[in-house]
Amino acid sequence: MAHTDYLATIQHFGERGRVGAMDAVYGEWMTRKPEGFGTEDLVALRVLLPTVALAVKTASCKHIISTLADVYLGRDAGQRVVSGRITRGTAERIDAVLWFSDLRNFTGISDRSDPDQIIPFLNDYAGLIIEAIHANGGSVLKLMGDGVLAIFNADEAGPGAAAQAALDASRQMRTDLVGLNARRLERGEPTTEVYLGLHIGEVFYGNIGSRNRLDFTVVGPAVNMVSRIASLCNSVERNTLMSRDFLEACSVEEQAHLVSLGRYALRGFARAQELFTFDPALELG
C-alpha cells in the first residue's frame, strides 16, 4: 500500500543551543493510513519532536567531540580524553617507539617564501608524514611548527611489532615524499626532505598542565632523547637516525639493513649514544 500522507518537520535549537552549523533537526514522516495523519497523530508528533531532536543532538555532539579530539589530540589520546581521562596529573607508564621528525631547512625556506605559501607547504609535508604514521598504527601527539611527535605503543603491540610499524611508516613516508617533491617542483614550489629520529623507551603518557589548560602528551627522558637524535640528522648528513635501543627492538632481518654511525654526545645526556641509520647500499633512508 502506498503512503497516503507526508509531513515535514523542523525543530530549532535556538542560538545558544546550536552546535557549529547544526541549529535544527529536520524530519520527514509518512503514513499509510487511508485517512492520513489525524489530529491525535499530529499532537503526538509535536510532543515527540523535542525528545527526538535532543537524542539526535546528543548523538551528534558525541560524534563531534570525538572527531575534534582525534583531530587535535591524535586518535589514541583523543579517545582516552573522550572516555574521561581528563584529570590533571593522570598519566601511565608505557613503553613506546618514539618518532620525532622535522623538515630540512624549514627556517630558510620560510624566509625565502611568501607568507601565504608557508601553510600549504606545511600542510603538504605534515599531511604526508601523518598519513604514513596513521596507516601503520601510530598516534600523532604533537605538531610543533615543522616538527611531528608520534608514538607506536609497544605495550599493546610489543617492542618488535612497534619498531617494525615505525620502520614501515618511515618507508611509506620516503616513498610518498618522492612523489610530493616531484609534484611541487613541477609547480615551481619549494621542496624539502624529512629528518627523522627513532627511539624506544618508557614514557609517561597522560594529562599535563594547569587546571584550565591540559595537554595529553608523553614526557620523559626518552622523549628528549628522540628529539636530540633527530636534531643530529643535518650534522651527520643522514635523513634517518635511530638509537641502539631502537635497533635492538628490531628483527634480525631489519637489523641487517642498519649500520652504525658511531657514538655521539647528545645535549642533556651524560653518556654518548651510538646511532644507526639505513645502510645506503641496501635501502633509501
VOTIVEX-986479 format. One line per 3 residues: number of its first residue (from 1); their letters; for each residue y, x, z of N, C-alpha, C. Coordinates in nm, 2 decimals. Each point is the difference from the previous one (the first is absolute). Last residue first. Example, Ala and Ser with C-alpha at 12.3 -4.5 7.8 and 13.67 -1.06 7.14 Angstrom:
% VOTIVEX-986479
2) sa) -0.22,1.28,0.71,0.11,0.09,0.00,0.11,-0.08,0.08; -0.57,0.03,-0.01,0.12,-0.09,0.00,0.12,0.09,0.00
***
This chain:
% VOTIVEX-986479
285) gle) 0.58,6.72,0.31,0.04,-0.03,0.13,0.15,-0.02,0.01; -0.45,0.02,-0.37,0.14,-0.01,0.02,0.04,-0.03,0.14; -0.46,0.27,-0.13,0.06,-0.13,0.02,0.15,0.01,0.01
282) lap) -0.31,0.38,-0.07,-0.09,-0.11,0.00,0.07,-0.14,-0.01; 0.20,0.45,0.04,-0.09,0.01,-0.11,-0.09,-0.12,-0.02; 0.32,0.05,0.35,0.07,-0.03,-0.13,-0.10,0.01,-0.11
279) dft) -0.10,-0.15,0.51,-0.02,0.12,-0.08,0.06,-0.03,-0.14; 0.20,-0.24,0.43,-0.11,-0.02,-0.10,-0.01,0.13,-0.08; 0.16,0.06,0.50,0.05,-0.08,-0.12,-0.12,-0.01,-0.09
276) fle) 0.14,0.16,0.55,-0.09,-0.01,-0.11,0.06,-0.08,-0.11; 0.12,0.30,0.50,0.02,-0.11,-0.09,-0.08,0.01,-0.13; 0.05,0.18,0.56,-0.06,0.03,-0.13,0.02,-0.13,-0.09
273) qar) 0.32,0.15,0.42,-0.10,-0.09,-0.05,-0.05,0.04,-0.14; 0.24,0.23,0.49,0.01,-0.02,-0.15,-0.12,-0.08,-0.04; 0.21,-0.05,0.49,-0.10,0.07,-0.08,0.02,-0.03,-0.14
270) afg) 0.29,-0.20,0.31,-0.01,0.14,0.05,-0.09,0.08,-0.09; 0.32,-0.43,-0.13,-0.13,0.03,0.03,-0.02,0.15,0.03; 0.41,-0.20,-0.15,-0.04,-0.08,0.11,-0.14,0.02,0.05
267) rla) 0.12,0.13,-0.49,0.10,-0.02,0.10,-0.05,-0.09,0.11; -0.33,0.31,-0.28,0.06,-0.13,-0.02,0.10,-0.02,0.12; -0.28,0.42,-0.28,0.07,-0.04,0.12,0.07,-0.13,-0.03
264) yrg) -0.45,0.18,-0.26,0.14,-0.01,0.00,0.06,-0.05,0.13; -0.47,0.23,-0.29,0.06,-0.06,0.12,0.15,0.00,0.00; -0.35,-0.03,-0.45,0.04,0.09,0.11,0.06,-0.08,0.12
261) lsv) -0.18,-0.19,-0.41,0.12,0.08,-0.03,0.04,0.09,0.11; -0.49,-0.24,-0.18,0.09,0.03,0.11,0.12,0.08,-0.06; -0.31,-0.39,-0.26,0.01,0.15,0.03,0.11,0.02,0.11
258) lha) -0.35,-0.42,-0.24,0.12,0.04,0.07,-0.01,0.15,0.03; -0.34,-0.28,-0.20,0.12,-0.01,-0.09,0.12,0.05,0.06; -0.42,-0.03,0.23,-0.02,0.09,-0.11,0.12,0.00,-0.10
255) qee) -0.04,-0.31,0.36,0.04,0.13,0.05,-0.01,0.11,-0.11; -0.16,-0.44,-0.08,0.14,0.01,-0.01,0.05,0.13,0.05; -0.46,-0.09,0.04,0.04,0.00,-0.15,0.15,0.01,-0.01
252) vsc) -0.18,-0.04,0.43,-0.02,0.14,-0.06,0.04,0.00,-0.14; 0.26,-0.36,0.29,-0.14,0.03,-0.03,-0.01,0.14,-0.06; 0.40,-0.10,0.35,-0.05,-0.03,-0.14,-0.14,0.03,-0.02
249) ael) 0.25,0.09,0.40,-0.04,-0.14,0.00,-0.05,-0.04,-0.14; 0.18,0.44,0.09,-0.13,-0.02,0.07,-0.05,-0.14,0.00; 0.43,0.10,-0.19,-0.11,0.06,-0.08,-0.13,-0.02,0.07
246) fdr) 0.38,-0.12,0.24,-0.03,-0.10,-0.11,-0.11,0.06,-0.08; 0.14,0.27,0.34,-0.06,-0.11,0.05,-0.03,-0.11,-0.10; 0.25,0.38,-0.12,-0.15,0.03,0.01,-0.07,-0.12,0.06
243) sml) 0.44,-0.11,-0.28,-0.04,0.08,0.12,-0.15,0.03,0.00; 0.32,-0.09,-0.45,-0.09,-0.06,0.10,-0.03,0.09,0.12; 0.35,-0.10,-0.48,-0.05,0.09,0.11,-0.08,-0.08,0.10
240) tnr) 0.23,-0.03,-0.54,-0.08,-0.06,0.11,-0.04,0.11,0.09; 0.28,0.10,-0.37,0.03,-0.14,0.02,-0.07,-0.07,0.11; 0.16,0.53,-0.07,-0.11,-0.08,-0.02,0.04,-0.15,0.03
237) evs) 0.25,0.44,0.07,-0.01,-0.04,-0.14,-0.13,-0.07,-0.03; 0.20,0.18,0.42,-0.12,0.06,-0.05,-0.03,-0.05,-0.15; 0.39,-0.16,0.23,0.00,0.14,0.02,-0.12,0.07,-0.06
234) ncl) 0.05,-0.48,-0.01,0.10,0.07,-0.09,-0.01,0.15,0.01; -0.26,-0.27,0.29,-0.05,-0.01,-0.14,0.09,0.08,-0.09; 0.04,-0.08,0.49,-0.03,0.13,-0.05,-0.03,0.00,-0.15
231) sai) 0.08,-0.40,0.27,0.13,0.07,-0.03,-0.02,0.14,-0.05; -0.37,-0.28,0.14,0.06,-0.05,-0.13,0.12,0.08,-0.03; -0.20,0.09,0.41,-0.08,0.05,-0.11,0.06,-0.04,-0.13
228) rsv) 0.20,-0.16,0.39,0.03,0.14,-0.02,-0.08,0.06,-0.12; -0.08,-0.45,0.14,0.13,0.02,-0.06,0.04,0.14,-0.03; -0.40,-0.10,0.22,-0.01,-0.03,-0.14,0.13,0.00,-0.07
225) mnv) -0.02,0.09,0.47,-0.07,0.10,-0.08,0.00,-0.03,-0.14; 0.18,-0.31,0.31,0.09,0.12,-0.02,-0.07,0.10,-0.09; -0.26,-0.35,0.13,0.10,-0.05,-0.09,0.10,0.11,-0.03
222) apg) -0.33,0.08,0.32,-0.06,0.00,-0.13,0.10,-0.05,-0.10; 0.11,0.01,0.47,0.01,0.13,-0.07,-0.06,0.00,-0.14; 0.18,-0.47,0.17,-0.09,0.10,0.06,0.01,0.13,-0.08
219) vvt) 0.08,-0.57,-0.11,0.07,0.12,0.06,-0.11,0.09,0.05; 0.07,-0.48,-0.33,-0.08,0.10,0.06,0.08,0.12,0.05; 0.14,-0.55,-0.06,-0.02,0.12,-0.07,-0.10,0.09,0.07
216) fdl) 0.34,-0.46,0.02,-0.14,0.02,0.01,-0.04,0.12,-0.09; 0.47,-0.15,0.27,-0.06,0.05,-0.12,-0.15,0.02,0.02; 0.46,-0.29,0.23,-0.13,0.07,0.01,-0.04,0.05,-0.14
213) rnr) 0.44,-0.21,0.30,-0.04,0.06,-0.13,-0.12,0.08,0.01; 0.20,-0.24,0.37,0.06,-0.07,-0.10,-0.04,0.05,-0.14; -0.15,0.20,0.41,-0.03,-0.14,0.01,0.05,-0.08,-0.12
210) sgi) -0.09,0.51,-0.10,0.07,-0.07,0.11,-0.05,-0.14,0.01; -0.32,0.39,-0.20,0.14,-0.03,-0.02,0.06,-0.07,0.12; -0.52,0.03,-0.24,0.09,0.10,0.06,0.14,-0.04,-0.03
207) ngy) -0.56,-0.18,-0.06,0.15,-0.03,0.01,0.07,0.10,0.08; -0.46,0.14,-0.26,0.04,-0.12,0.07,0.15,-0.01,0.00; -0.40,0.39,-0.02,0.03,-0.10,-0.11,0.05,-0.13,0.07
204) fve) -0.10,0.57,0.08,0.03,-0.12,0.07,0.05,-0.10,-0.11; -0.35,0.42,-0.11,0.14,-0.05,0.01,0.01,-0.12,0.09; -0.35,0.44,-0.19,0.02,-0.11,0.09,0.15,-0.03,0.01
201) gih) -0.21,0.23,-0.45,0.01,0.02,0.14,0.02,-0.12,0.08; 0.01,0.27,-0.53,-0.07,-0.10,0.08,0.01,0.03,0.15; 0.27,0.09,-0.52,-0.04,0.06,0.13,-0.08,-0.12,0.07
198) lgl) 0.31,0.15,-0.48,-0.11,-0.08,0.06,-0.05,0.07,0.12; 0.46,-0.01,-0.37,-0.08,0.06,0.11,-0.10,-0.09,0.05; 0.32,0.06,-0.48,-0.09,-0.08,0.09,-0.06,0.09,0.10
195) yve) 0.41,-0.07,-0.42,-0.06,0.09,0.09,-0.08,-0.08,0.11; 0.16,-0.12,-0.53,-0.02,-0.04,0.14,-0.06,0.11,0.08; 0.34,-0.01,-0.46,-0.13,0.01,0.05,-0.01,-0.04,0.14
192) ttp) 0.36,-0.14,-0.42,-0.03,0.09,0.11,-0.15,0.00,0.02; 0.45,-0.18,-0.36,-0.14,0.00,0.04,-0.02,0.10,0.12; 0.43,-0.30,-0.29,-0.06,0.12,0.07,-0.14,-0.02,0.05
189) egr) 0.18,-0.24,-0.46,0.02,-0.01,0.15,-0.06,0.12,0.07; -0.01,-0.17,-0.49,0.11,0.10,0.04,0.03,-0.01,0.15; -0.36,-0.23,-0.25,0.12,-0.08,0.02,0.12,0.09,0.04
186) elr) -0.43,0.19,-0.07,0.03,-0.08,-0.12,0.13,-0.07,0.01; -0.17,0.21,0.39,0.05,0.10,-0.10,0.04,-0.07,-0.13; -0.22,-0.26,0.32,0.14,0.03,0.04,0.06,0.10,-0.09
183) ran) -0.45,-0.10,-0.06,0.08,-0.12,-0.03,0.15,0.03,0.03; -0.32,0.33,0.12,0.01,-0.01,-0.15,0.09,-0.12,-0.04; -0.11,0.06,0.46,0.10,0.10,-0.05,0.02,-0.01,-0.15
180) lgv) -0.32,-0.29,0.19,0.13,-0.03,0.04,0.10,0.10,-0.05; -0.46,0.09,-0.07,0.05,-0.11,-0.08,0.14,-0.04,0.03; -0.20,0.32,0.27,0.01,0.06,-0.14,0.06,-0.11,-0.09
177) ldt) -0.12,-0.12,0.44,0.13,0.07,-0.01,0.02,0.06,-0.14; -0.41,-0.21,0.13,0.11,-0.10,-0.03,0.13,0.07,-0.02; -0.36,0.27,0.14,-0.03,-0.06,-0.14,0.11,-0.09,-0.04
174) rmq) 0.02,0.17,0.44,0.03,0.10,-0.10,-0.02,-0.05,-0.14; -0.12,-0.29,0.35,0.15,0.02,0.00,0.03,0.11,-0.11; -0.45,-0.08,0.10,0.06,-0.11,-0.08,0.15,0.02,-0.01
171) rsa) -0.22,0.31,0.26,-0.04,0.02,-0.14,0.06,-0.12,-0.09; 0.05,-0.01,0.47,0.08,0.11,-0.06,-0.03,0.01,-0.14; -0.25,-0.31,0.24,0.14,-0.05,-0.02,0.08,0.11,-0.06
168) dla) -0.43,0.12,0.12,0.00,-0.09,-0.12,0.14,-0.06,-0.03; -0.06,0.27,0.38,-0.01,0.08,-0.12,0.00,-0.09,-0.12; 0.00,-0.22,0.41,0.13,0.07,-0.02,-0.01,0.09,-0.12
165) aqa) -0.39,-0.21,0.13,0.09,-0.10,-0.05,0.14,0.06,-0.02; -0.33,0.27,0.19,-0.04,-0.03,-0.14,0.10,-0.10,-0.06; 0.03,0.09,0.46,0.05,0.12,-0.07,-0.03,-0.02,-0.15
162) aag) -0.16,-0.33,0.29,0.14,0.00,0.00,0.06,0.11,-0.08; -0.47,-0.02,0.07,0.05,-0.10,-0.10,0.15,-0.01,0.00; -0.19,0.30,0.31,-0.03,0.04,-0.14,0.04,-0.10,-0.10
159) pga) 0.06,-0.09,0.47,0.09,0.11,-0.05,-0.03,0.04,-0.15; -0.08,-0.51,0.18,-0.06,0.13,0.03,0.08,0.11,-0.07; 0.11,-0.48,0.02,-0.08,0.04,-0.11,-0.09,0.13,0.03
156) eda) 0.29,-0.20,0.34,-0.07,-0.11,-0.07,-0.09,0.05,-0.11; 0.26,0.30,0.24,-0.08,-0.07,0.10,-0.08,-0.11,-0.07; 0.32,0.26,-0.24,-0.13,0.06,0.01,-0.09,-0.06,0.11
153) nfi) 0.44,-0.16,-0.33,-0.06,-0.01,0.14,-0.14,0.06,0.00; 0.44,0.12,-0.29,-0.13,-0.06,-0.03,-0.08,0.01,0.13; 0.56,0.00,-0.12,-0.12,0.04,0.07,-0.12,-0.06,-0.06
150) alv) 0.56,0.16,-0.11,-0.11,-0.10,-0.01,-0.12,0.06,0.08; 0.56,0.08,-0.16,-0.10,0.03,0.10,-0.10,-0.11,0.00; 0.41,0.21,-0.35,-0.10,-0.10,0.03,-0.10,0.05,0.11
147) gdg) 0.54,0.12,-0.24,-0.12,0.03,0.08,-0.09,-0.12,0.02; 0.46,0.04,-0.20,-0.11,0.03,-0.09,-0.13,0.03,0.06; 0.30,-0.26,0.29,0.07,0.06,-0.12,-0.11,0.02,-0.10
144) mlk) -0.23,-0.15,0.35,0.11,0.07,0.05,0.07,0.07,-0.11; -0.40,-0.38,0.14,0.07,0.05,-0.12,0.13,0.06,0.05; -0.50,-0.14,0.25,0.14,0.04,0.00,0.05,0.04,-0.14
141) lvs) -0.45,-0.16,0.11,0.07,-0.03,0.12,0.15,0.02,-0.01; -0.48,-0.11,-0.31,0.13,0.07,0.00,0.08,-0.05,0.12; -0.55,0.03,-0.09,0.11,-0.08,0.04,0.13,0.08,0.00
138) ggn) -0.52,0.01,-0.28,0.10,0.06,0.09,0.11,-0.10,0.04; -0.39,-0.04,-0.33,-0.02,-0.04,0.14,0.10,0.05,0.10; -0.01,0.05,-0.50,-0.11,0.07,0.06,-0.01,-0.02,0.15
135) ahi) 0.33,-0.20,-0.27,-0.12,-0.02,-0.08,-0.12,0.07,0.06; 0.44,0.05,0.19,-0.06,-0.13,0.02,-0.13,-0.02,-0.07; 0.24,0.40,-0.08,-0.04,-0.01,0.13,-0.07,-0.13,0.03
132) aei) 0.20,0.05,-0.42,-0.12,0.09,0.01,-0.06,0.00,0.15; 0.41,-0.23,-0.09,-0.11,-0.07,-0.07,-0.13,0.08,0.02; 0.40,0.19,0.16,-0.05,-0.11,0.09,-0.12,-0.07,-0.07
129) ilg) 0.22,0.33,-0.25,-0.06,0.06,0.12,-0.07,-0.11,0.08; 0.27,-0.13,-0.37,-0.12,0.07,-0.04,-0.08,0.05,0.11; 0.42,-0.19,0.09,-0.10,-0.10,-0.04,-0.13,0.06,-0.04
126) ayd) 0.36,0.28,0.10,-0.06,-0.06,0.12,-0.10,-0.10,-0.04; 0.24,0.19,-0.35,-0.09,0.10,0.06,-0.07,-0.06,0.13; 0.31,-0.27,-0.24,-0.10,0.04,-0.10,-0.10,0.09,0.08
123) nlf) 0.39,-0.13,0.23,-0.10,-0.11,-0.02,-0.12,0.04,-0.09; 0.37,0.29,0.06,-0.08,0.00,0.12,-0.11,-0.11,-0.02; 0.31,0.03,-0.35,-0.08,0.12,0.01,-0.09,0.00,0.12
120) pii) 0.31,-0.35,-0.05,-0.11,-0.02,-0.09,-0.09,0.13,0.00; 0.38,0.03,0.27,-0.09,-0.10,0.05,-0.12,-0.02,-0.10; 0.36,0.29,-0.12,-0.08,0.05,0.11,-0.11,-0.10,0.05
117) qdp) 0.35,-0.05,-0.35,-0.13,0.05,-0.05,-0.09,0.03,0.12; 0.47,-0.13,0.03,-0.09,-0.12,-0.03,-0.13,0.04,-0.05; 0.33,0.34,0.11,-0.05,-0.08,0.12,-0.09,-0.11,-0.04
114) dsr) 0.02,0.42,-0.32,0.09,-0.11,0.03,-0.05,-0.08,0.12; -0.14,0.52,-0.05,-0.03,-0.13,-0.06,0.11,-0.10,0.04; -0.05,0.46,0.16,0.03,0.01,-0.14,-0.01,-0.14,-0.07
111) dsi) -0.09,0.07,0.47,0.13,0.06,-0.02,0.04,-0.01,-0.15; -0.44,-0.12,0.14,0.10,-0.10,0.04,0.14,0.04,-0.02; -0.35,0.30,-0.09,-0.01,-0.11,-0.10,0.11,-0.10,0.04
108) gtf) -0.07,0.35,0.30,0.07,0.05,-0.12,0.00,-0.11,-0.11; -0.23,-0.09,0.40,0.14,0.01,0.03,0.08,0.05,-0.13; -0.48,-0.03,-0.01,0.07,-0.14,0.00,0.15,0.02,0.02
105) nrl) -0.40,0.33,-0.07,0.14,0.01,-0.04,0.08,-0.14,-0.01; -0.51,-0.07,0.05,0.06,0.13,-0.03,0.15,-0.01,-0.04; -0.25,-0.36,0.33,0.02,0.03,-0.15,0.07,0.14,-0.01
102) dsf) -0.37,-0.19,0.39,0.14,-0.02,-0.04,0.02,0.05,-0.14; -0.41,-0.14,0.41,0.04,0.04,-0.13,0.15,-0.01,-0.02; -0.45,-0.03,0.37,0.15,0.01,-0.01,0.03,0.06,-0.13
99) wlv) -0.44,-0.22,0.29,0.05,0.04,-0.13,0.15,0.00,0.01; -0.47,0.01,0.34,0.14,-0.02,-0.02,0.05,0.06,-0.13; -0.47,-0.20,0.27,0.05,0.10,-0.11,0.14,-0.04,-0.02
96) adi) -0.24,-0.11,0.48,0.05,-0.05,-0.14,0.02,0.12,-0.09; -0.17,-0.21,0.52,-0.01,0.11,-0.09,0.03,-0.05,-0.14; 0.19,-0.22,0.48,-0.09,0.00,-0.12,-0.01,0.13,-0.06
93) rea) 0.20,-0.28,0.47,-0.03,0.13,-0.06,-0.10,-0.03,-0.12; 0.39,-0.35,0.17,-0.14,0.04,0.02,-0.02,0.14,-0.07; 0.42,-0.35,0.23,-0.05,0.09,-0.10,-0.14,0.04,0.03
90) tgr) 0.46,-0.28,0.19,-0.14,-0.03,-0.03,-0.04,0.09,-0.12; 0.45,-0.01,0.17,-0.09,0.09,0.07,-0.15,-0.03,-0.02; 0.33,-0.40,-0.06,0.04,0.14,-0.01,-0.09,0.09,0.08
87) tir) -0.17,-0.46,-0.23,0.06,0.05,0.12,0.04,0.15,-0.01; -0.22,-0.31,-0.33,0.14,0.02,-0.01,0.07,0.05,0.13; -0.46,-0.19,-0.25,0.02,0.14,0.07,0.14,0.04,-0.02
84) gsv) -0.20,-0.41,-0.19,0.05,-0.01,0.14,0.02,0.13,0.07; -0.14,-0.14,-0.47,-0.10,-0.04,0.09,0.05,0.00,0.15; 0.27,0.16,-0.36,-0.01,-0.14,-0.01,-0.10,-0.06,0.10
81) vrq) 0.05,0.47,-0.03,0.11,-0.06,0.06,-0.01,-0.15,0.00; -0.33,0.24,-0.21,-0.01,0.03,0.14,0.12,-0.07,0.07; -0.01,0.00,-0.47,-0.10,-0.09,0.06,-0.01,0.01,0.15
78) gad) 0.27,0.31,-0.23,0.06,-0.14,-0.01,-0.10,-0.10,0.06; -0.14,0.45,-0.04,0.10,-0.01,0.11,0.06,-0.15,0.00; -0.29,0.11,-0.35,-0.07,0.00,0.12,0.09,-0.02,0.12
75) rgl) 0.19,0.02,-0.44,-0.09,-0.11,0.02,-0.07,0.00,0.13; 0.51,0.16,-0.05,-0.13,0.05,-0.05,-0.11,-0.10,0.03; 0.48,-0.05,0.08,-0.07,0.08,0.10,-0.12,0.07,-0.05
72) yvd) 0.29,-0.30,-0.26,0.09,0.09,0.07,-0.07,0.10,0.10; -0.25,-0.33,-0.28,0.10,0.07,-0.09,0.08,0.11,0.08; -0.30,-0.29,0.24,-0.07,0.09,-0.09,0.09,0.09,-0.08
69) alt) 0.19,-0.34,0.26,-0.05,0.11,0.09,-0.08,0.10,-0.09; 0.16,-0.39,-0.21,0.11,0.09,0.04,-0.05,0.12,0.08; -0.31,-0.34,-0.11,0.04,0.08,-0.12,0.11,0.10,0.03
66) sii) -0.14,-0.30,0.34,-0.11,0.10,-0.03,0.04,0.08,-0.12; 0.29,-0.35,0.12,0.00,0.11,0.10,-0.10,0.10,-0.03; -0.01,-0.38,-0.28,0.13,0.08,-0.02,0.00,0.12,0.10
63) hkc) -0.34,-0.32,0.05,-0.03,0.08,-0.12,0.12,0.10,-0.02; 0.04,-0.31,0.35,-0.10,0.10,0.03,-0.03,0.09,-0.12; 0.29,-0.36,-0.07,0.06,0.10,0.09,-0.09,0.11,0.03
60) sat) -0.17,-0.38,-0.23,0.09,0.09,-0.09,0.06,0.11,0.08; -0.24,-0.33,0.24,-0.09,0.09,-0.08,0.07,0.09,-0.09; 0.26,-0.31,0.24,-0.07,0.10,0.09,-0.09,0.09,-0.07
57) kva) 0.20,-0.35,-0.24,0.10,0.10,0.03,-0.06,0.10,0.09; -0.26,-0.37,-0.11,0.02,0.08,-0.12,0.09,0.12,0.04; -0.06,-0.32,0.33,-0.12,0.07,-0.02,0.01,0.10,-0.12
54) lav) 0.36,-0.30,0.08,-0.01,0.10,0.11,-0.12,0.09,-0.02; 0.04,-0.37,-0.28,0.10,0.10,-0.04,0.00,0.11,0.10; -0.27,-0.38,0.09,-0.05,0.08,-0.11,0.09,0.12,-0.04
51) tpl) 0.15,-0.30,0.32,-0.11,0.08,0.06,-0.06,0.08,-0.11; 0.35,-0.30,-0.12,0.05,0.11,0.08,-0.11,0.09,0.06; -0.13,-0.39,-0.26,0.06,0.10,-0.08,0.06,0.12,0.09
48) lvr) -0.21,-0.44,0.15,-0.09,0.12,-0.02,0.08,0.12,-0.06; 0.20,-0.43,0.07,-0.04,0.05,0.13,-0.07,0.14,-0.02; 0.11,-0.24,-0.39,0.12,0.05,0.07,-0.03,0.06,0.13
45) lav) -0.36,-0.20,-0.23,0.04,0.12,-0.06,0.13,0.06,0.06; -0.15,-0.43,0.14,-0.09,0.11,0.05,0.04,0.13,-0.06; 0.24,-0.37,-0.15,0.03,0.02,0.13,-0.08,0.12,0.06
42) lde) -0.11,-0.16,-0.42,0.12,0.07,-0.01,0.05,0.04,0.14; -0.38,-0.28,-0.04,-0.03,0.14,-0.05,0.13,0.08,0.00; 0.04,-0.45,0.11,-0.07,0.07,0.11,-0.03,0.14,-0.05
39) tgf) 0.18,-0.29,-0.32,0.10,0.03,0.10,-0.06,0.09,0.11; -0.27,0.04,-0.45,0.06,-0.11,0.07,0.10,0.05,0.10; -0.21,0.20,-0.49,0.04,0.02,0.14,0.06,-0.12,0.06
36) gep) -0.31,-0.12,-0.39,0.08,0.12,0.02,0.03,0.02,0.15; -0.30,-0.34,-0.21,0.14,-0.04,0.03,0.10,0.12,0.02; -0.47,0.07,-0.10,0.05,-0.08,-0.10,0.15,-0.04,0.02
33) krt) -0.21,0.46,0.19,0.00,-0.14,0.04,0.07,-0.09,-0.11; -0.05,0.49,0.01,-0.08,-0.08,-0.10,-0.01,-0.15,0.05; 0.38,0.44,0.09,-0.10,-0.10,0.05,-0.07,-0.07,-0.11
30) mwe) 0.33,0.47,0.15,-0.05,-0.09,-0.10,-0.10,-0.09,0.07; 0.42,0.40,0.09,-0.10,-0.09,0.06,-0.04,-0.10,-0.11; 0.28,0.50,0.10,-0.04,-0.10,-0.10,-0.11,-0.08,0.06
27) gyv) 0.42,0.36,0.20,-0.13,-0.06,0.00,-0.02,-0.10,-0.12; 0.32,0.45,0.24,-0.01,-0.11,-0.10,-0.15,-0.05,0.00; 0.34,0.27,0.36,-0.13,-0.01,-0.05,0.00,-0.12,-0.09
24) adm) 0.41,0.37,0.15,-0.06,-0.14,0.00,-0.14,0.01,-0.04; 0.29,0.38,0.02,0.08,-0.09,0.08,-0.05,-0.14,0.01; -0.09,0.55,-0.16,-0.08,-0.12,0.03,0.08,-0.09,0.09
21) agv) 0.12,0.45,-0.14,0.04,-0.10,-0.10,-0.07,-0.14,0.02; 0.01,0.29,0.42,0.03,0.06,-0.13,0.05,-0.10,-0.09; -0.13,-0.25,0.35,-0.07,0.13,0.01,0.02,0.07,-0.13
18) rgr) 0.26,-0.43,0.31,-0.05,0.06,-0.13,-0.06,0.14,0.03; 0.23,-0.30,0.32,-0.15,0.00,0.00,-0.05,0.07,-0.13; 0.47,-0.08,0.10,-0.05,0.09,0.11,-0.16,0.01,-0.01
15) egf) 0.23,-0.29,-0.31,0.05,0.14,-0.02,-0.06,0.09,0.11; -0.28,-0.43,-0.14,0.13,0.02,0.06,0.04,0.15,-0.01; -0.41,-0.24,-0.16,0.00,0.07,0.13,0.14,0.00,0.06
12) hqi) -0.23,-0.37,-0.36,0.09,0.11,0.01,-0.02,0.06,0.15; -0.32,-0.29,-0.35,0.03,0.01,0.14,0.09,0.12,0.03; -0.18,-0.35,-0.42,0.06,0.12,0.03,0.04,0.00,0.15
9) tal) -0.33,-0.28,-0.41,0.07,0.01,0.13,0.06,0.14,0.01; -0.24,-0.39,-0.37,0.04,0.14,0.02,0.09,0.00,0.12; -0.40,-0.35,-0.22,0.11,0.02,0.08,0.03,0.15,0.02
6) ydt) -0.30,-0.41,-0.31,0.03,0.14,0.03,0.13,0.01,0.08; -0.44,-0.36,-0.18,0.13,0.02,0.05,0.02,0.15,0.03; -0.40,-0.17,-0.19,0.09,-0.12,-0.03,0.14,0.02,0.05
3) ham) -0.46,0.30,-0.19,0.09,-0.02,0.10,0.10,-0.11,-0.03; -0.50,-0.01,-0.20,0.12,0.07,-0.01,0.09,-0.02,0.12; -0.55,-0.03,-0.03,0.12,-0.08,0.00,0.13,0.09,0.00
***
